Amino acid sequence: RRALRPLGLVVFNIVVADKAGDIFCISNGRVPKRDQRIDSRDLRPGHEAWARWQGIHKLEELPQLKNPKSGYLVNTNSGPQNVTPDEAPQPDDFPPYFMGQHANSRWRRLSELLAADESITWEEMIAYATDTRVEAAHEYTPQIVSALRAGAESAGDAAARLREAADVLDRWDRRTDVDSRGAVLFFHLFTNDAFVEATKSGDEQAMARAADTVTEEVVERFGGLDVEWGEFSRIRRGDVELPIAGCGSNKTPGGVTAISAALRPT
């Protein structure tokens, strides 16, 4: 805290654990004080004195927490209100511009793992930190499978491909391990604007129409729909190229994002 007090580090969430067993987190930053007559995200009339920054918040005024009863602190680029159950800094206690980051899919998955485990081994910690399950897939896959199977009934020449797509997603383990089959198809569906909008609205016919286009593109690119994630998710350095597990993308409702947000493939 003494090191941070001058506010020389102008941004970044900080989570600390020390050899004495203390844990601490702070939503750190050089945060201007803003008059709340207008939303902090709106344009401000700089010619009005009241609208200008009114100094900088002191370190003690920033959302922070030390040694919660839960025994753990979580940050996955989510707001300070999500760092731990029950005791996290609360939005009502701070100006609204402190709490802009909402709970994300990585936070939901990691919180679920931590809350269910009272004593975490080193091996479990590594497994949690590198977990590849796609949280959004559990929410949306049943809806997608239903839409594809219904759409196949009137899809003509595309019927077989839509039924196959439904089967591939239904069998998928909802993970982005290098050998997971179904993740490639899910990613391409959920980074297609038309498909995402249809999913948000629950329009199964529109989902099937968009899926027709996407599945055709996936087959053309990879030679089939049942392709391993590692054929798509790659890391390269010089002449060496390897498959990589995990995924991070925020273009979707809930995000095609695992705790191990290894990269944002395109």
Rosetta silent file (secondary structure, phi, psi, omega in degrees, C-alpha in Angstrom):
SEQUENCE: RRALRPLGLVVFNIVVADKAGDIFCISNGRVPKRDQRIDSRDLRPGHEAWARWQGIHKLEELPQLKNPKSGYLVNTNSGPQNVTPDEAPQPDDFPPYFMGQHANSRWRRLSELLAADESITWEEMIAYATDTRVEAAHEYTPQIVSALRAGAESAGDAAARLREAADVLDRWDRRTDVDSRGAVLFFHLFTNDAFVEATKSGDEQAMARAADTVTEEVVERFGGLDVEWGEFSRIRRGDVELPIAGCGSNKTPGGVTAISAALRPT
SCORE:     score description
SCORE:     0.000 S_00000001
   1 L     0.000  -38.103  177.229    0.000    0.000    0.000 S_00000001
   2 L   -62.525  -39.472 -179.704    2.846    2.385    0.713 S_00000001
   3 L   -66.932  -32.358 -177.351    4.270    1.661   -2.719 S_00000001
   4 L   -85.299  -20.745 -171.240    0.905    2.338   -4.372 S_00000001
   5 L   -55.003  -36.970  178.353   -0.014    5.454   -2.391 S_00000001
   6 L   -67.501   -6.731  179.118    1.687    7.956   -4.778 S_00000001
   7 L    60.406   35.585  177.942   -0.650    6.612   -7.513 S_00000001
   8 L   -75.039  -25.427  174.456    2.249    6.235   -9.897 S_00000001
   9 L   -90.820  108.546 -163.986    0.673    3.097  -11.384 S_00000001
  10 L   -82.865   -6.279 -177.771   -2.194    4.697  -13.235 S_00000001
  11 L  -157.153 -176.905  173.134   -4.319    1.618  -13.940 S_00000001
  12 L    94.048  130.016  166.816   -4.628   -2.188  -13.376 S_00000001
  13 E   -69.209  140.717 -178.754   -6.376   -4.430  -10.890 S_00000001
  14 E  -126.088  129.949  174.574   -3.872   -5.737   -8.340 S_00000001
  15 E  -125.572  131.267 -172.076   -4.143   -8.984   -6.359 S_00000001
  16 E  -128.584  141.251  167.349   -1.480   -9.825   -3.791 S_00000001
  17 E  -134.337  135.252 -178.328   -0.578  -12.816   -1.614 S_00000001
  18 L  -119.613  173.973 -174.127    2.416  -12.728    0.731 S_00000001
  19 L   -69.492  -16.021  177.023    4.437  -15.246    2.713 S_00000001
  20 L   -81.177   -8.054  179.378    2.636  -14.281    5.924 S_00000001
  21 L    96.438    3.368  177.115   -0.625  -15.589    4.457 S_00000001
  22 L   -79.784  143.993  172.499   -2.269  -12.232    3.830 S_00000001
  23 E  -126.122  146.051 -172.436   -4.245  -11.664    0.636 S_00000001
  24 E  -152.437  142.782  173.839   -5.222   -8.254   -0.687 S_00000001
  25 E  -138.712  153.026  177.110   -6.810   -6.787   -3.795 S_00000001
  26 E  -148.335  136.269  172.312   -7.402   -3.267   -5.012 S_00000001
  27 E   -82.741   83.517 -167.024   -9.134   -1.808   -8.032 S_00000001
  28 L   -79.589  154.784  174.806   -6.134    0.395   -8.557 S_00000001
  29 L   164.265  164.261  171.792   -5.843    3.492  -10.664 S_00000001
  30 L   -96.065   88.372 -166.831   -5.329    7.204  -10.910 S_00000001
  31 L  -101.270  118.408  178.259   -9.054    7.918  -10.893 S_00000001
  32 E   -68.647  143.809  170.951  -10.352   11.475  -11.400 S_00000001
  33 L   -79.406  131.739 -174.893  -13.160   12.739   -9.176 S_00000001
  34 L  -126.922  134.968  172.333  -16.128   13.585  -11.385 S_00000001
  35 L   -63.877  132.662 -172.649  -19.273   15.561  -10.724 S_00000001
  36 L   -95.433   20.494  174.897  -22.166   13.111  -11.134 S_00000001
  37 L   -65.468  -26.709  173.387  -24.697   15.493  -12.655 S_00000001
  38 L  -128.109  157.209  179.569  -23.997   13.646  -15.882 S_00000001
  39 L   -60.133  139.851 -176.045  -22.882   10.073  -16.473 S_00000001
  40 L   -65.228  -16.815  179.291  -19.111    9.705  -16.305 S_00000001
  41 L   -88.714   -9.737 -179.015  -19.138    8.051  -19.754 S_00000001
  42 L   -83.872  158.995  174.792  -20.839   11.004  -21.434 S_00000001
  43 L   -62.773  139.884 -176.980  -19.062   13.925  -23.056 S_00000001
  44 L  -107.855  138.810  176.408  -18.410   16.695  -20.546 S_00000001
  45 L   -75.073   93.628 -173.560  -18.813   20.415  -21.204 S_00000001
  46 L   -62.814  -18.216  178.499  -15.241   21.428  -20.453 S_00000001
  47 L   -78.212   -8.203  177.510  -16.117   25.114  -20.464 S_00000001
  48 L   -98.560  126.109 -175.553  -18.204   24.525  -17.310 S_00000001
  49 H   -60.289  -38.584 -176.849  -16.163   24.493  -14.104 S_00000001
  50 H   -64.711  -25.049 -174.541  -18.412   21.937  -12.398 S_00000001
  51 H   -84.519  -12.063 -177.834  -17.861   19.426  -15.230 S_00000001
  52 L   -78.727  162.008  175.778  -14.086   19.354  -14.956 S_00000001
  53 L   -57.220  138.775 -178.426  -12.151   16.812  -12.915 S_00000001
  54 L  -108.802   50.969 -177.661  -12.183   17.684   -9.236 S_00000001
  55 L    90.380 -170.437 -176.488   -8.822   16.203   -8.292 S_00000001
  56 E  -120.882  139.288  176.949   -7.797   12.549   -7.967 S_00000001
  57 L   -64.688  137.249  175.691   -9.149    9.923   -5.570 S_00000001
  58 L   -72.455  160.309 -179.622   -6.704    8.919   -2.839 S_00000001
  59 H   -54.246  -41.463 -177.011   -5.596    5.306   -2.544 S_00000001
  60 H   -65.030  -17.366 -179.084   -7.789    4.839    0.535 S_00000001
  61 H   -89.590   -6.266 -178.155  -10.843    5.818   -1.521 S_00000001
  62 L   -83.806  148.895  176.919  -10.364    3.041   -4.089 S_00000001
  63 L   -61.629  126.650 -177.104  -12.297   -0.274   -3.819 S_00000001
  64 E  -157.537  162.827 -177.437  -10.089   -2.742   -1.950 S_00000001
  65 E  -157.981  139.235  177.607  -10.235   -5.715    0.393 S_00000001
  66 E  -126.607  134.259  173.500   -7.834   -7.610    2.648 S_00000001
  67 L    49.273   61.911  176.831   -8.201  -11.124    4.067 S_00000001
  68 L   -67.531  157.574 -178.671  -11.880  -11.894    3.336 S_00000001
  69 L   -63.546  -27.560 -179.742  -13.548  -14.693    5.284 S_00000001
  70 L   -62.790  -26.453 -179.019  -13.930  -16.731    2.105 S_00000001
  71 L    87.137    3.519  178.855  -10.156  -17.165    1.997 S_00000001
  72 L  -148.489  157.726  175.649   -9.828  -16.212   -1.655 S_00000001
  73 L  -129.489  141.740 -175.860   -9.925  -13.277   -4.044 S_00000001
  74 L  -126.934  134.242  166.434  -10.799  -13.491   -7.740 S_00000001
  75 L  -143.359  123.875  177.012  -10.158  -11.164  -10.627 S_00000001
  76 L  -128.915   46.165 -172.672  -10.706  -12.036  -14.266 S_00000001
  77 L    64.391   31.833  172.998  -11.003   -8.473  -15.561 S_00000001
  78 L  -109.655  166.857 -172.436  -14.296   -8.163  -13.709 S_00000001
  79 L   -69.554  164.844 -178.133  -15.242   -5.370  -11.336 S_00000001
  80 H   -63.094  -20.387  178.011  -14.250   -5.092   -7.648 S_00000001
  81 H   -69.680   -5.949 -176.398  -17.790   -6.049   -6.639 S_00000001
  82 H  -112.088    8.607 -169.382  -16.981   -9.583   -7.810 S_00000001
  83 L   -71.777  -23.953 -179.598  -13.707  -10.306   -6.017 S_00000001
  84 L  -165.680  157.099  179.082  -15.182  -12.569   -3.331 S_00000001
  85 L   -69.396  146.898  167.422  -18.592  -13.619   -1.945 S_00000001
  86 L    72.316  -42.405 -172.274  -20.363  -11.520    0.682 S_00000001
  87 L  -108.176    2.319 -176.364  -17.571   -9.048    1.517 S_00000001
  88 L   -62.699  151.132  173.583  -16.646   -7.528   -1.845 S_00000001
  89 L   -53.328  136.964 -173.665  -16.765   -3.727   -2.241 S_00000001
  90 L  -106.079  141.230 -177.807  -20.328   -2.763   -3.104 S_00000001
  91 H   -53.309  -35.016 -177.779  -21.451   -0.345   -5.849 S_00000001
  92 H   -65.400  -16.823 -176.932  -23.601    1.663   -3.408 S_00000001
  93 H   -94.738    0.858 -174.836  -20.467    2.637   -1.471 S_00000001
  94 L  -139.857  157.458  170.535  -18.615    4.166   -4.422 S_00000001
  95 L   -58.084  147.979 -173.964  -19.217    6.514   -7.336 S_00000001
  96 H   -61.253  -23.650 -178.511  -20.577    4.486  -10.281 S_00000001
  97 H   -72.787   -4.467  174.043  -17.432    4.977  -12.367 S_00000001
  98 H   -83.522  -15.402 -167.383  -15.601    2.605  -10.002 S_00000001
  99 L  -121.497   39.137 -173.561  -17.809   -0.347  -10.901 S_00000001
 100 L   -75.610  -23.139 -174.910  -17.902   -0.476  -14.700 S_00000001
 101 L   -93.812  118.012 -178.382  -16.714   -4.062  -15.218 S_00000001
 102 L   -88.739  170.553  177.573  -19.451   -6.640  -14.708 S_00000001
 103 L   -60.484  133.233  179.687  -19.079  -10.328  -13.957 S_00000001
 104 L  -112.779  177.728 -175.007  -17.819  -12.162  -17.039 S_00000001
 105 H   -64.991  -34.386  178.186  -17.853  -15.793  -18.099 S_00000001
 106 H   -66.015  -39.849  177.536  -14.347  -16.451  -16.769 S_00000001
 107 H   -63.164  -44.148 -178.565  -15.384  -15.099  -13.361 S_00000001
 108 H   -61.106  -43.294 -178.777  -18.500  -17.276  -13.284 S_00000001
 109 H   -68.558  -46.434 -177.845  -16.531  -20.431  -14.061 S_00000001
 110 H   -66.579  -40.050  178.190  -13.660  -19.724  -11.657 S_00000001
 111 H   -62.494  -38.256  177.385  -16.005  -18.719   -8.834 S_00000001
 112 H   -62.160  -44.160 -179.964  -17.914  -21.964   -9.319 S_00000001
 113 H   -65.488  -44.676 -176.372  -14.705  -24.002   -9.046 S_00000001
 114 H   -69.273  -42.116 -177.018  -13.402  -22.152   -5.995 S_00000001
 115 H   -64.711  -25.558 -177.500  -16.680  -22.112   -4.080 S_00000001
 116 L   -90.412    1.900 -172.460  -16.986  -25.910   -4.387 S_00000001
 117 L  -132.541  107.632 -176.016  -13.477  -26.634   -3.046 S_00000001
 118 L   -78.902  -20.700 -179.291  -12.586  -25.877    0.587 S_00000001
 119 L  -141.284  112.610 -171.541   -8.955  -26.965    0.271 S_00000001
 120 L  -103.855  123.101  178.085   -7.129  -26.456   -3.007 S_00000001
 121 L   -79.905  168.906  176.790   -3.988  -28.398   -3.813 S_00000001
 122 H   -59.568  -43.195 -178.947   -1.191  -27.094   -6.027 S_00000001
 123 H   -64.687  -39.905  177.738   -2.312  -29.422   -8.800 S_00000001
 124 H   -65.571  -39.555  178.613   -5.914  -28.224   -8.516 S_00000001
 125 H   -58.590  -44.327  178.892   -4.777  -24.602   -8.618 S_00000001
 126 H   -63.756  -42.126 -179.847   -2.952  -25.241  -11.892 S_00000001
 127 H   -63.151  -41.057  179.503   -5.995  -27.062  -13.287 S_00000001
 128 H   -66.321  -42.941 -176.860   -8.312  -24.191  -12.343 S_00000001
 129 H   -67.703  -22.061 -178.192   -6.001  -21.547  -13.787 S_00000001
 130 L  -114.352   17.817 -179.013   -5.795  -23.418  -17.093 S_00000001
 131 L   -60.431  137.606 -173.420   -9.419  -24.590  -17.257 S_00000001
 132 L  -113.621    8.991 -178.807  -10.697  -24.627  -20.845 S_00000001
 133 E   -69.682  138.476  178.503  -14.452  -24.999  -20.399 S_00000001
 134 L   -95.721  108.871 -174.323  -16.514  -22.450  -22.342 S_00000001
 135 H   -60.543  -41.760 -177.468  -19.172  -21.177  -19.970 S_00000001
 136 H   -62.145  -27.987 -177.874  -21.412  -19.754  -22.700 S_00000001
 137 H   -63.672  -36.322  179.879  -21.582  -23.173  -24.374 S_00000001
 138 H   -66.519  -31.331 -179.375  -23.482  -24.660  -21.430 S_00000001
 139 H   -79.383  -39.958 -168.353  -26.085  -21.925  -21.702 S_00000001
 140 H  -103.310  -23.516 -172.913  -26.543  -21.790  -25.462 S_00000001
 141 H   -59.284  -44.739  178.562  -25.673  -25.187  -26.957 S_00000001
 142 H   -58.099  -39.568  177.897  -29.025  -26.897  -26.203 S_00000001
 143 H   -64.286  -40.808 -179.386  -30.846  -23.971  -27.839 S_00000001
 144 H   -66.692  -46.225 -179.684  -28.538  -24.122  -30.857 S_00000001
 145 H   -58.514  -43.994  179.032  -28.892  -27.883  -31.280 S_00000001
 146 H   -61.893  -42.891 -178.870  -32.685  -27.556  -31.155 S_00000001
 147 H   -65.360  -41.300 -178.782  -32.650  -24.742  -33.730 S_00000001
 148 H   -66.854  -40.947 -179.933  -30.386  -26.635  -36.124 S_00000001
 149 H   -68.747  -37.382  176.941  -32.464  -29.807  -35.983 S_00000001
 150 H   -68.662  -41.074 -179.906  -35.670  -27.858  -36.487 S_00000001
 151 H   -66.427  -29.270 -179.146  -34.142  -25.877  -39.332 S_00000001
 152 H   -65.139  -23.221 -177.630  -32.936  -29.019  -41.055 S_00000001
 153 L   -64.272  -24.623 -178.370  -36.553  -30.074  -41.628 S_00000001
 154 L  -129.206   25.815 -173.439  -36.949  -27.397  -44.295 S_00000001
 155 L   -94.464   -0.067  178.479  -33.342  -26.743  -45.321 S_00000001
 156 H    60.102 -125.289 -176.443  -33.306  -28.682  -48.580 S_00000001
 157 H   -63.755  -22.850 -177.869  -29.765  -29.439  -49.722 S_00000001
 158 H   -87.655   -1.957 -173.254  -28.324  -28.079  -46.449 S_00000001
 159 H   -58.489  -46.285 -177.569  -30.409  -30.393  -44.244 S_00000001
 160 H   -63.124  -39.036 -178.839  -27.740  -33.063  -43.833 S_00000001
 161 H   -68.045  -38.838  178.993  -25.093  -30.484  -42.949 S_00000001
 162 H   -68.195  -38.462  176.565  -27.317  -28.833  -40.318 S_00000001
 163 H   -64.562  -41.146  177.371  -28.140  -32.208  -38.758 S_00000001
 164 H   -62.965  -41.810  178.575  -24.442  -33.039  -38.644 S_00000001
 165 H   -59.928  -42.697  177.991  -23.711  -29.657  -37.040 S_00000001
 166 H   -61.459  -42.427  179.877  -26.338  -30.371  -34.373 S_00000001
 167 H   -65.796  -40.986 -179.974  -24.774  -33.781  -33.674 S_00000001
 168 H   -62.330  -45.781 -179.709  -21.249  -32.322  -33.467 S_00000001
 169 H   -68.499  -35.583 -179.848  -22.333  -29.678  -30.952 S_00000001
 170 H   -65.598  -35.393  179.678  -24.410  -32.174  -28.969 S_00000001
 171 H   -81.124  -19.134 -173.433  -21.355  -34.455  -28.549 S_00000001
 172 L   -58.565  139.568  179.566  -18.963  -31.573  -27.743 S_00000001
 173 L   -81.541    5.374  178.405  -17.475  -31.616  -24.239 S_00000001
 174 L    66.847   20.999 -179.861  -17.869  -27.786  -24.026 S_00000001
 175 E  -117.924  165.719  175.486  -14.124  -27.390  -23.688 S_00000001
 176 L  -119.840   48.991  167.763  -11.382  -25.893  -25.836 S_00000001
 177 L   -72.041  160.889 -174.774   -8.703  -28.525  -25.325 S_00000001
 178 L   -62.454  -24.869 -179.165   -6.602  -29.089  -28.416 S_00000001
 179 L  -102.516    8.991  178.491   -8.480  -32.328  -29.181 S_00000001
 180 L   -69.557  133.077  178.865  -11.986  -30.999  -28.421 S_00000001
 181 E  -110.979  122.731 -176.085  -14.363  -31.482  -31.348 S_00000001
 182 L   124.619  -27.447 -178.818  -17.210  -29.009  -31.662 S_00000001
 183 H   -65.146  -38.135  179.920  -15.420  -25.937  -30.317 S_00000001
 184 H   -62.013  -45.721  179.748  -14.365  -24.791  -33.793 S_00000001
 185 H   -64.487  -45.329  179.507  -17.951  -24.897  -35.026 S_00000001
 186 H   -59.909  -43.762 -179.583  -19.276  -23.151  -31.901 S_00000001
 187 H   -60.695  -46.161 -177.937  -16.656  -20.409  -32.197 S_00000001
 188 H   -67.037  -36.062  175.328  -17.498  -19.713  -35.831 S_00000001
 189 H   -63.918  -44.182 -172.621  -21.222  -19.628  -35.092 S_00000001
 190 L   -87.404    6.872  168.560  -20.762  -17.282  -32.157 S_00000001
 191 L  -117.673   16.188  173.268  -18.545  -14.858  -34.013 S_00000001
 192 L  -101.472  119.633 -172.943  -21.062  -14.503  -36.824 S_00000001
 193 H   -57.824  -42.965 -177.873  -23.126  -11.344  -36.254 S_00000001
 194 H   -64.742  -40.451  179.994  -26.328  -12.699  -37.801 S_00000001
 195 H   -67.815  -42.050 -179.893  -26.166  -15.875  -35.740 S_00000001
 196 H   -61.759  -44.978 -179.854  -25.441  -13.988  -32.511 S_00000001
 197 H   -64.111  -40.292  178.637  -28.369  -11.623  -33.039 S_00000001
 198 H   -65.362  -37.465  178.659  -30.702  -14.542  -33.821 S_00000001
 199 H   -66.378  -43.126  178.809  -29.526  -16.351  -30.678 S_00000001
 200 H   -59.981  -39.725 -176.909  -30.114  -13.279  -28.528 S_00000001
 201 H   -84.570  -14.277 -178.270  -33.658  -12.941  -29.862 S_00000001
 202 L    78.042   17.837 -178.493  -34.393  -16.680  -29.732 S_00000001
 203 L   -83.229   98.499 -174.636  -35.372  -16.771  -33.409 S_00000001
 204 H   -67.093  -35.709  178.815  -34.677  -20.399  -34.335 S_00000001
 205 H   -64.392  -42.342  177.795  -35.434  -19.927  -38.025 S_00000001
 206 H   -67.178  -35.721  176.418  -32.939  -17.059  -38.260 S_00000001
 207 H   -60.802  -45.007 -179.095  -30.409  -19.148  -36.316 S_00000001
 208 H   -65.182  -40.629  179.102  -30.767  -21.975  -38.820 S_00000001
 209 H   -63.443  -45.145  178.962  -30.403  -19.622  -41.799 S_00000001
 210 H   -65.970  -38.616  179.489  -27.239  -18.069  -40.357 S_00000001
 211 H   -64.494  -32.844  176.824  -25.909  -21.496  -39.411 S_00000001
 212 H   -56.685  -46.978  179.639  -26.383  -22.652  -42.998 S_00000001
 213 H   -66.103  -45.884 -175.893  -23.901  -19.984  -44.138 S_00000001
 214 H   -65.736  -45.371 -177.671  -21.454  -20.568  -41.270 S_00000001
 215 H   -64.322  -36.424  176.243  -21.370  -24.353  -41.548 S_00000001
 216 H   -61.648  -41.508  178.881  -20.727  -24.118  -45.279 S_00000001
 217 H   -66.351  -40.210  179.600  -17.763  -21.824  -44.567 S_00000001
 218 H   -64.177  -43.236  178.355  -16.390  -24.157  -41.865 S_00000001
 219 H   -62.521  -42.942  179.957  -16.577  -27.164  -44.203 S_00000001
 220 H   -63.496  -38.125 -176.280  -14.869  -25.208  -46.955 S_00000001
 221 H   -79.393  -39.355 -171.559  -12.081  -24.046  -44.607 S_00000001
 222 H  -113.887   -7.435 -179.778  -11.457  -27.245  -42.611 S_00000001
 223 L    86.155    0.716  178.950  -12.898  -30.033  -44.753 S_00000001
 224 L   176.755  175.165 -179.943  -15.582  -30.910  -42.207 S_00000001
 225 L   -96.391  -24.861 -174.671  -17.489  -29.811  -39.107 S_00000001
 226 L   -92.070   57.045 -172.304  -16.051  -32.288  -36.601 S_00000001
 227 L   -97.956  145.632  178.855  -12.628  -30.657  -36.512 S_00000001
 228 E   -71.699  144.441  179.937  -10.282  -30.588  -33.508 S_00000001
 229 H   -57.339  -36.458 -177.953   -9.812  -27.230  -31.787 S_00000001
 230 H   -66.570  -15.869  174.555   -6.043  -27.530  -32.178 S_00000001
 231 H   -76.303  -20.336 -178.168   -6.374  -27.398  -35.961 S_00000001
 232 L  -105.808  -43.035 -176.805   -7.803  -23.890  -35.615 S_00000001
 233 L   -89.871  108.373 -171.589   -6.263  -22.518  -32.415 S_00000001
 234 E  -130.551  152.862  173.081   -2.540  -22.173  -33.123 S_00000001
 235 E  -126.932  137.577 -174.149    0.506  -20.430  -31.720 S_00000001
 236 E  -133.540  137.778  171.161    3.521  -19.646  -33.880 S_00000001
 237 E  -140.378  115.274 -176.793    7.037  -18.431  -33.208 S_00000001
 238 L    61.894 -125.185 -179.534    9.444  -18.339  -36.102 S_00000001
 239 L   -92.600    0.524 -177.539    9.216  -21.664  -37.915 S_00000001
 240 E   -99.758  126.205  176.607    7.550  -23.458  -35.005 S_00000001
 241 E  -131.191  132.012 -175.890    3.751  -23.726  -34.938 S_00000001
 242 E  -137.346  155.823  173.194    1.782  -25.683  -32.334 S_00000001
 243 E   -72.764  151.755  179.109   -1.849  -26.141  -31.247 S_00000001
 244 L  -137.186  134.418  179.669   -2.883  -24.246  -28.109 S_00000001
 245 L   -81.515  163.978  178.697   -5.771  -24.909  -25.719 S_00000001
 246 L    90.076  163.486 -178.513   -8.078  -22.262  -24.319 S_00000001
 247 L  -160.072  143.916  174.229   -9.905  -19.411  -25.973 S_00000001
 248 L  -138.004  119.339  175.010  -10.715  -15.764  -25.448 S_00000001
 249 L  -154.314  135.696 -177.269  -13.235  -13.782  -27.482 S_00000001
 250 L  -112.158   18.631 -176.707  -15.713  -11.122  -26.372 S_00000001
 251 L   -86.458    9.329 -169.771  -17.737  -10.803  -29.570 S_00000001
 252 L  -129.016  161.379  174.023  -20.488  -13.053  -28.286 S_00000001
 253 L   -67.482  109.870 -176.163  -23.271  -13.096  -25.681 S_00000001
 254 L    91.659  -22.811  175.829  -21.370  -14.407  -22.675 S_00000001
 255 L    83.652  132.846  169.865  -18.187  -14.731  -24.700 S_00000001
 256 L   -82.755   72.267 -169.560  -16.531  -17.790  -26.235 S_00000001
 257 L  -135.601  128.670  174.870  -14.061  -17.449  -23.419 S_00000001
 258 L  -101.210  167.473  172.780  -12.490  -19.952  -21.029 S_00000001
 259 L   -54.575  -44.306  174.621  -10.538  -19.207  -17.848 S_00000001
 260 L   -81.738   82.006 -177.504   -7.531  -20.102  -19.977 S_00000001
 261 L   -84.798   71.048 -167.742   -8.150  -17.269  -22.419 S_00000001
 262 L   -61.910  -37.446 -175.626   -5.130  -18.237  -24.471 S_00000001
 263 L  -168.278  172.165  174.401   -5.806  -16.113  -27.523 S_00000001
 264 L  -116.287   84.468  179.851   -8.451  -14.572  -29.729 S_00000001
 265 L   -66.224  154.660  178.380   -8.315  -16.559  -32.958 S_00000001
 266 L  -128.012    0.000    0.000   -9.954  -15.159  -36.061 S_00000001
